[in-house]
Amino acid sequence: MRNHEVTRRQALLKEDGSLREPGWSRQLVQRYDRSQIKAPKFRIKEWDYYLVLNEEFAGAFTISDDGYIGLPATSEEGNTGQRRRRRLSS
């Protein structure tokens, strides 16, 4: 399942709150409904992760909501192999 590409439009979660089809997608195909999560609101952790990648550059951008704190962060790596991470204030 680790490298499974999800291509079908569908709900993200099953009736019991578990993932319908674990994997990744090139675009938004899974519908997310927070009310389907079977956990207390303070335990819900949500984040968006975006990656831009080619032979010479990799850049990632993450936005997280941990219920009590929000945290944006970026990470870039150029073709020199030097890695830079930057945490942005929320």
C-alpha positions as CSV (number, residue, x, y, z in Angstrom):
1,M,0.0,0.0,0.0
2,R,2.9,2.3,0.5
3,N,3.1,3.6,-3.1
4,H,-0.6,3.1,-4.0
5,E,-2.0,5.9,-6.2
6,V,-5.7,6.7,-5.5
7,T,-7.4,7.8,-8.7
8,R,-11.1,7.2,-8.0
9,R,-13.4,9.9,-6.6
10,Q,-14.7,8.7,-3.3
11,A,-15.2,9.5,0.4
12,L,-11.9,9.4,2.3
13,L,-13.4,7.4,5.3
14,K,-15.5,4.4,5.7
15,E,-18.6,4.3,8.0
16,D,-16.4,3.1,10.9
17,G,-14.0,6.1,10.5
18,S,-11.1,4.1,8.9
19,L,-9.5,5.0,5.6
20,R,-11.4,3.7,2.6
21,E,-8.3,3.5,0.3
22,P,-4.9,4.3,1.8
23,G,-2.5,5.9,-0.6
24,W,-1.6,9.2,-2.4
25,S,-3.1,11.1,-5.3
26,R,-2.0,13.7,-7.8
27,Q,-5.0,15.8,-7.2
28,L,-7.9,16.0,-4.7
29,V,-10.0,12.9,-5.4
30,Q,-11.0,11.9,-1.9
31,R,-13.8,13.8,-0.1
32,Y,-12.9,14.6,3.5
33,D,-15.7,15.0,6.1
34,R,-14.4,15.7,9.6
35,S,-17.7,14.6,11.1
36,Q,-16.9,11.0,10.1
37,I,-13.9,10.8,12.3
38,K,-14.6,8.6,15.4
39,A,-12.4,10.4,17.9
40,P,-12.7,13.3,20.3
41,K,-12.1,16.7,18.6
42,F,-9.0,17.4,20.6
43,R,-7.4,14.2,19.2
44,I,-8.0,15.1,15.6
45,K,-4.8,16.1,13.8
46,E,-5.2,17.6,10.3
47,W,-2.5,18.6,7.8
48,D,-2.0,19.4,4.1
49,Y,1.3,18.4,2.5
50,Y,2.5,19.6,-0.9
51,L,5.6,18.5,-2.8
52,V,7.3,20.0,-5.9
53,L,10.0,17.8,-7.2
54,N,12.3,17.5,-10.2
55,E,15.9,16.4,-10.9
56,E,17.5,19.5,-9.4
57,F,15.1,20.7,-6.7
58,A,12.7,19.4,-4.0
59,G,10.4,21.7,-2.1
60,A,7.8,20.8,0.5
61,F,5.1,22.9,2.2
62,T,3.1,21.6,5.2
63,I,0.2,23.2,7.0
64,S,-0.9,21.4,10.2
65,D,-3.8,21.9,12.6
66,D,-3.3,19.8,15.8
67,G,-6.5,21.0,17.4
68,Y,-4.7,23.3,19.8
69,I,-1.9,24.8,17.6
70,G,-1.4,25.5,13.9
71,L,2.0,25.1,12.3
72,P,3.1,25.9,8.8
73,A,6.6,24.7,7.7
74,T,8.7,24.5,4.5
75,S,11.6,22.4,3.5
76,E,13.8,22.8,0.4
77,E,16.8,20.9,-1.1
78,G,18.8,22.0,-4.1
79,N,21.0,19.9,-6.4
80,T,24.0,20.6,-4.0
81,G,22.5,18.2,-1.5
82,Q,22.3,20.9,1.1
83,R,19.1,20.8,3.0
84,R,17.3,23.8,4.4
85,R,14.3,23.8,6.7
86,R,12.3,26.8,7.7
87,R,9.5,26.9,10.2
88,L,7.1,29.8,9.7
89,S,5.2,31.4,12.5
90,S,1.5,30.9,12.6
